[in-house]
Amino acid sequence: MTAAISTASLVSIDAVALAPALLPAIGVVLVLLGDALLPGRRDWQVGLGLTVLVVGAVGALISAVQAADGAVRTLCLPAPEGACLWTANPMTGMLQAGILAATAAALALLHDRDGGPRDTTVTTALLLAAATGGAGVAASRDLGTWLVTLELATIPLVALVALRGTRSAAHGALTLLVTSVTSFALLVLGVALWMTATGDAAFGTDTVALAWADPHRRAVLVLAAVVLLAGLGFKLSLVPFHAWTPQAYSTADLGTATALAAASKVSAAAALLVVVQAFVGVPGDLRQVSIVIGALAAASMLLGNVMALRQDDVTRLLAWSTVAQAGWVVLPVAALTDAGLHAAAVYVLTYAVATVVAFAAVAAVGAGPLSRMRGLLRRDRLTGGALAFALLVLAGLPPGVIGLVAKVVALRPAVEQGLWPLALVAVVAVVLGIAVYLRWFAVLIGDAGARGDAGEESEPGAATHEVSTPASGGGARVVLVAGTVLLVLLSALPGLLLALVS
């Protein structure tokens, strides 16, 4: 059924299981090789990249369905160790599909605007490389692969921010680079502490349970978890590791911002779930770990929504929305249960689709002040309607039912584990989030002839608006329609996503 190579002395390799990561990597090689052989022909590169990403996403979905009866494992060491470095279950497959699909959307938006990047070789190769890292980190179970693939999912995006070529983009890229280096340093330290505490080079529940039973090793393990969460906090835009997010989003090309907001966030969430999964089922009181995760979630939900309410620039609003939504992604993880991990996966996938639609709408209209979209629902029913539906999903309001379901699913594990303070913060965050997105929704249905919101504030020290031109091609429209259809389908059949992830 699958192409596997296995002997008594070799690591087993299942090419089909590895396809979500292998296909984008092969795409990188083909793009670079083709550019060397045909330096004057680059019109095919974006098409190749999109094809590879879509096929990889479909393959990940198929793997998710096939893994329903049991996890698919490959890169397994020969007996007697038998440890597998790659494990894919339904949740992993869905996360990989989300990463690849979001990257495809970012690639389509990146090459759909006047004044966008001209070097398709570099941009396509960088996005495919980031997709390779994202798909890899979701299924990696050893510390080395997890660390390398996580950085591979991040570093190419730094270059993409800088490639816009403006001074502000260079500043945003530098901010993102410093953040990435700091995050990597923390992750390396966390991995070292993990190995010290568990004596294991993998994220294994058995070794974590043994370390937790020893009071001395437990202290080191808690420290390792805190440091790893801090490193991942930068990538997820969790408070207080979020400062780079508004700057990078507002100075990057909209396609790059889409990759940062959607594909990168799903990759980081997948990496977090790999770490936390090792604590699920461990006997003993894990309250210390839950408190740390819960504190990050609560601070992110509150600060992200409060700052989003103050924004007048659409990309900065989406950036602060990312901070708030990251808190919702982490909220169920604090329960340290299988249900919590699945809820986090459901939420991050729902958030990613809605955010991609929002960025596609901004690309179709052009970035800039919020008032630029006044009356959009009347002027352009397709773009305005799609954006309005995405905002309702993010707010968790009907008819965006999948957003409401995702919030309920995310809240349930915390309530079941008795994390009532965190649940109360989430309720407050729901109210603030509704205010954030309904404020934008009101602009969409407003009078197009009315004056902009001149009195609205931006955050202190914020840069002036970088107004971009609308999309000139059909890529933004395709992404807009495809994403909206998916949101409508999931809102009509929310159990479909829940069944595929569980």
C-alpha positions in Angstrom: 0.0 0.0 0.0 2.9 2.4 0.7 6.4 2.4 -0.6 8.5 1.3 2.4 12.1 0.2 2.8 12.9 -1.8 5.8 15.8 -4.2 6.8 17.3 -5.3 10.0 20.0 -2.7 9.8 18.3 0.3 8.1 15.9 2.9 9.3 12.4 2.2 7.8 11.2 4.9 5.4 7.6 5.4 4.3 7.6 7.8 1.4 3.9 8.3 1.4 3.8 9.3 5.1 6.7 11.7 4.4 5.0 13.2 1.3 3.6 16.4 3.0 7.2 17.4 3.8 9.0 15.8 0.9 6.8 17.3 -1.9 7.6 21.0 -0.9 11.3 20.1 -0.5 11.3 18.5 -4.0 9.6 21.7 -5.2 12.4 23.8 -3.9 14.9 21.7 -5.8 12.9 21.9 -9.0 12.5 25.6 -8.8 16.2 26.3 -8.2 17.3 23.7 -10.8 14.8 25.1 -13.4 16.0 28.6 -12.8 19.6 27.5 -13.4 18.7 25.7 -16.6 16.2 28.3 -17.9 17.2 31.6 -16.4 14.9 33.6 -18.6 11.8 31.6 -18.0 10.2 32.1 -14.5 6.5 32.1 -15.3 6.1 28.4 -14.4 7.6 28.6 -11.0 4.6 29.9 -9.1 2.4 27.4 -10.8 4.8 24.6 -9.8 4.8 25.8 -6.3 1.0 26.0 -6.0 0.7 22.5 -7.5 3.2 21.0 -5.1 1.5 22.6 -2.1 -2.0 21.6 -3.1 -1.0 18.0 -3.9 0.9 17.9 -0.6 -2.2 19.2 1.3 -4.4 16.6 -0.4 -1.9 13.9 0.6 -1.9 15.1 4.2 -5.7 14.9 4.2 -5.5 11.3 2.9 -3.0 10.4 5.5 -5.2 11.9 8.2 -8.1 9.7 7.1 -5.9 6.6 6.8 -4.4 7.2 10.3 -7.9 7.2 11.9 -7.4 3.5 13.0 -3.9 4.2 14.3 -0.9 6.5 13.9 1.3 6.2 10.8 5.0 5.9 11.8 8.1 6.1 9.7 11.8 6.8 10.1 11.8 4.0 12.7 15.0 2.7 14.2 15.7 -1.0 13.9 15.0 -3.3 16.8 15.5 -3.5 19.7 15.1 0.3 20.1 12.3 0.6 17.6 11.8 4.3 18.2 10.1 6.3 15.4 11.2 9.8 14.6 8.0 10.6 12.5 4.5 9.9 13.8 1.4 11.1 11.9 -2.1 10.8 13.3 -5.3 12.4 12.1 -4.6 15.6 14.0 -1.1 15.8 12.5 -2.4 15.2 9.0 -5.0 18.0 9.3 -2.3 20.4 10.7 0.0 19.6 7.8 -2.8 20.2 5.3 -3.6 23.5 6.9 0.1 24.6 6.7 0.4 23.6 3.1 -2.9 25.2 2.0 -2.1 28.4 3.9 1.3 28.6 2.2 -0.4 28.1 -1.2 -2.7 31.0 -0.4 0.3 33.2 0.6 2.1 32.3 -2.6 -0.9 33.2 -4.7 -1.3 36.6 -2.9 2.5 37.3 -3.0 2.5 37.3 -6.8 -0.8 38.9 -7.4 -0.1 42.6 -6.8 1.5 45.4 -8.8 4.8 46.2 -7.2 5.1 42.7 -5.7 8.4 40.8 -5.6 9.8 40.2 -9.0 12.2 37.3 -8.2 9.7 34.4 -8.3 12.6 31.9 -7.9 13.6 33.2 -4.5 10.1 33.9 -3.1 8.7 30.5 -4.3 11.7 28.6 -3.0 11.5 30.4 0.4 7.8 29.7 0.8 8.2 26.0 -0.2 11.1 25.7 2.3 9.0 27.2 5.1 6.2 24.7 4.2 8.6 21.9 4.4 9.6 22.9 7.9 6.0 23.3 9.0 4.9 19.9 7.7 8.0 18.3 9.3 7.6 19.8 12.8 4.0 18.7 13.0 5.1 15.0 12.8 8.5 15.1 14.3 9.0 13.3 17.6 12.8 13.6 18.2 14.3 16.8 19.6 16.7 17.3 16.7 14.2 17.1 13.9 11.7 19.1 15.9 14.1 21.9 16.4 15.5 22.1 12.9 12.2 21.9 11.1 10.7 24.5 13.4 13.4 26.9 12.5 13.0 26.0 8.8 9.4 27.0 9.1 10.4 30.5 10.3 13.7 31.7 8.9 12.6 31.9 5.2 9.8 34.3 6.2 12.4 36.7 7.6 13.9 36.9 4.2 10.5 37.4 2.6 9.7 40.4 4.8 13.0 42.0 3.8 12.5 41.3 0.1 9.8 44.0 -0.1 12.7 46.4 -0.4 11.5 49.3 1.6 13.2 50.8 4.6 10.3 49.9 6.9 10.4 46.3 5.6 14.1 46.1 6.4 13.3 47.3 9.9 10.5 44.8 10.2 12.7 42.0 9.0 15.5 42.9 11.4 12.9 42.9 14.3 11.7 39.5 13.2 15.3 38.2 12.8 16.3 39.3 16.3 13.1 37.7 17.6 13.8 34.5 15.7 17.4 34.2 17.0 16.2 34.8 20.6 13.5 32.2 20.1 16.0 29.7 18.7 18.3 30.3 21.6 15.5 29.6 24.1 14.5 26.5 22.2 18.0 25.1 22.2 18.3 25.7 25.9 14.9 24.1 26.5 15.9 21.0 24.5 19.1 20.7 26.5 17.2 20.9 29.8 14.7 18.4 28.5 17.4 15.9 27.7 19.0 16.6 31.1 15.7 15.9 32.9 14.5 12.9 30.9 17.7 11.4 29.5 15.7 11.0 26.2 16.3 12.6 22.8 12.6 12.4 22.0 9.3 13.7 23.3 8.2 10.5 25.0 5.5 10.2 27.7 7.2 7.3 29.4 10.5 9.2 30.0 8.5 12.3 31.1 6.6 10.3 33.6 9.8 8.9 35.1 11.3 12.4 35.3 8.2 13.8 36.9 8.3 11.1 39.6 11.8 12.3 40.7 11.5 15.6 42.6 15.0 16.7 41.5 14.4 15.9 37.8 10.9 17.3 38.0 12.3 20.8 38.7 14.5 20.6 35.7 11.7 19.3 33.5 9.4 22.2 34.6 12.2 24.6 33.8 12.6 22.9 30.4 8.8 23.2 29.7 8.8 26.9 30.7 11.8 27.7 28.4 10.3 25.8 25.5 7.0 27.6 25.9 8.9 30.9 25.9 10.7 30.0 22.7 7.4 28.9 21.1 5.7 32.0 22.5 7.7 34.2 20.1 6.5 32.1 17.1 2.9 32.0 18.3 2.9 35.8 19.1 1.9 35.1 22.7 2.2 37.9 25.2 4.8 38.9 26.3 6.7 37.6 23.3 4.5 39.4 20.7 6.2 42.8 20.2 7.5 41.9 16.7 4.1 41.0 15.3 2.5 44.4 14.4 5.8 45.7 13.0 6.4 42.7 10.8 2.8 42.4 9.5 2.5 46.1 8.7 5.8 46.3 6.8 5.7 43.0 4.9 4.0 42.3 1.6 0.5 41.0 2.2 1.4 37.6 0.9 4.2 37.4 3.4 1.9 38.7 6.2 -0.5 35.9 5.3 2.2 33.3 5.6 3.2 34.8 9.0 -0.4 35.0 10.3 -1.6 31.6 9.0 1.0 29.0 7.9 3.6 30.1 10.5 1.0 30.1 13.3 -0.2 26.6 12.5 3.4 25.4 12.4 4.1 26.9 15.8 0.9 25.4 17.2 1.8 22.0 15.8 5.2 22.3 17.5 3.6 23.2 20.8 1.2 20.2 20.6 4.2 17.9 20.1 5.8 19.1 23.3 2.6 19.1 25.4 1.5 15.7 24.1 4.4 14.3 26.1 2.8 15.5 29.4 -0.7 14.0 28.6 -1.4 11.0 30.7 1.6 11.6 33.1 0.5 10.7 36.6 0.8 13.4 39.3 -0.1 17.0 39.7 0.9 19.0 36.6 -0.6 22.2 37.9 2.7 24.1 37.5 2.7 23.5 33.7 -1.0 24.3 33.4 -0.5 27.6 35.2 2.3 28.7 32.9 0.3 27.9 29.8 -2.9 29.4 31.2 -1.1 32.7 32.1 0.2 33.0 28.5 -3.2 32.3 27.1 -5.0 34.8 29.4 -2.6 37.7 28.8 -2.7 37.1 25.0 -6.4 37.1 24.8 -6.9 40.3 26.8 -4.0 42.4 25.5 -4.5 41.3 21.9 -8.2 42.3 21.8 -7.7 45.6 23.7 -4.9 46.7 21.3 -6.9 45.6 18.3 -9.7 47.8 19.4 -7.4 50.8 19.1 -6.1 50.1 15.5 -7.0 52.0 12.4 -4.7 50.2 10.0 -6.1 46.9 8.8 -2.9 45.0 8.8 -2.0 46.1 12.4 -5.6 45.2 13.4 -5.1 41.7 12.0 -1.7 41.5 13.7 -3.2 42.2 17.1 -6.0 39.9 16.3 -3.4 37.2 15.8 -2.1 37.8 19.3 -5.6 37.4 20.8 -6.4 34.4 18.7 -3.1 32.8 19.7 -4.3 33.0 23.3 -7.4 31.0 22.2 -5.2 28.4 20.6 -3.2 27.9 23.8 -6.3 28.0 26.1 -7.3 24.4 25.7 -3.7 23.2 25.9 -3.6 24.3 29.5 -5.9 21.4 30.4 -3.1 18.9 29.4 -5.5 16.4 28.0 -6.0 14.8 24.6 -9.3 16.7 24.3 -7.4 19.9 24.9 -4.9 19.1 22.2 -7.6 18.3 19.6 -9.4 21.5 20.6 -6.3 23.5 20.0 -5.9 21.9 16.6 -9.5 22.7 15.7 -9.2 26.3 16.7 -5.9 27.0 15.0 -7.2 25.6 11.7 -10.4 27.6 11.9 -8.5 30.7 12.7 -6.1 30.1 9.8 -8.8 29.8 7.2 -10.6 32.9 8.4 -7.4 34.9 8.6 -6.4 33.9 5.0 -9.8 35.1 3.8 -9.4 38.4 5.6 -5.9 38.9 4.1 -7.2 38.0 0.7 -9.9 40.6 1.0 -7.4 43.2 2.1 -5.2 42.3 -0.9 -8.2 42.7 -3.2 -9.0 46.1 -1.9 -5.6 47.3 -0.8 -4.1 47.7 2.7 -4.3 51.0 4.5 -6.6 52.7 7.0 -9.8 50.9 8.1 -11.9 53.7 6.6 -10.7 52.6 3.1 -13.1 49.7 3.4 -16.1 51.8 4.3 -19.2 50.6 2.4 -17.2 47.7 0.8 -20.2 45.3 1.3 -22.2 47.6 -1.0 -19.5 48.4 -3.5 -18.1 44.8 -3.9 -20.4 42.2 -2.7 -18.0 39.3 -3.2 -15.0 40.8 -1.4 -17.2 42.5 1.2 -19.3 39.5 1.8 -16.4 37.1 2.2 -14.6 39.5 4.6 -17.7 40.0 6.6 -18.2 36.2 7.0 -14.6 35.8 8.0 -14.9 38.5 10.7 -18.1 36.8 12.0 -16.1 33.5 12.2 -13.3 35.1 14.1 -15.8 36.7 16.4 -17.7 33.4 16.9 -21.0 34.9 15.8 -23.7 33.3 13.5 -23.7 32.6 10.6 -20.0 31.9 11.2 -21.0 28.9 13.2 -17.6 27.2 12.9 -16.0 30.1 14.9 -18.6 29.7 17.7 -18.1 25.9 17.7 -14.3 26.3 17.8 -14.5 28.7 20.8 -16.9 26.3 22.7 -14.6 23.3 21.9 -11.6 25.3 23.1 -13.3 26.4 26.3 -14.6 23.0 27.3 -11.3 21.3 28.3 -10.4 24.2 30.6 -13.8 24.0 32.3 -13.6 20.2 32.6 -10.2 20.5 34.4 -11.5 23.1 36.8 -9.5 26.0 35.3 -12.2 28.5 36.2 -10.1 31.7 36.3 -8.9 31.0 32.8 -12.4 30.3 31.7 -13.6 33.6 33.1 -10.8 35.5 31.3 -11.9 33.7 28.1 -15.5 34.9 28.5 -14.2 38.5 28.9 -12.1 37.9 25.8 -15.1 36.8 23.8 -16.9 40.1 24.6 -13.8 42.1 23.6 -13.3 40.1 20.4 -16.9 40.7 19.4 -16.3 44.4 19.8 -13.1 44.2 17.7 -14.7 42.4 14.7 -18.1 44.1 14.8 -16.3 47.5 14.6 -14.7 46.4 11.3 -18.0 44.8 10.2 -19.8 48.1 10.8 -17.3 49.8 8.5 -18.1 47.3 5.8 -21.8 48.1 5.9 -21.4 51.8 6.4 -22.0 54.6 3.9 -19.2 54.7 1.4 -19.5 58.4 1.1 -18.9 59.0 4.8 -15.6 60.4 6.1 -13.1 58.0 7.7 -12.7 57.5 11.4 -10.3 60.4 11.9 -10.5 60.1 15.6 -9.4 56.5 15.9 -6.1 55.9 17.7 -3.2 53.7 16.8 -0.9 52.2 19.3 1.8 54.6 20.8 4.8 54.8 18.5 3.0 53.1 15.6 4.3 53.8 12.1 2.2 55.6 9.6 0.0 53.7 7.3 1.6 51.8 4.4 -1.1 52.0 1.7 -0.8 49.2 -0.9 -2.5 48.9 -4.3 -5.3 46.4 -4.8 -4.6 43.0 -6.3 -4.3 43.2 -10.1 -4.7 39.5 -10.9 -7.2 36.8 -10.0 -5.2 35.1 -7.3 -6.7 37.1 -4.5 -10.2 36.3 -5.8 -9.5 32.6 -6.0 -8.2 32.5 -2.5 -11.1 34.6 -1.3 -13.7 32.3 -2.9 -12.0 29.0 -1.9 -11.5 30.1 1.7 -15.1 31.4 2.0 -16.5 28.2 0.5 -14.5 26.2 3.1 -15.8 28.4 6.0 -19.4 28.1 4.8 -19.0 24.3 4.5 -17.5 24.0 7.9 -20.2 26.3 9.4 -22.9 24.1 7.9 -21.1 20.9 8.9 -18.8 21.7 11.9 -18.7 18.0 12.8 -16.6 17.4 9.7 -13.6 19.2 11.1 -14.1 17.8 14.6 -14.2 14.3 13.2 -11.1 14.7 11.0 -9.0 16.1 13.8 -10.0 13.7 16.6 
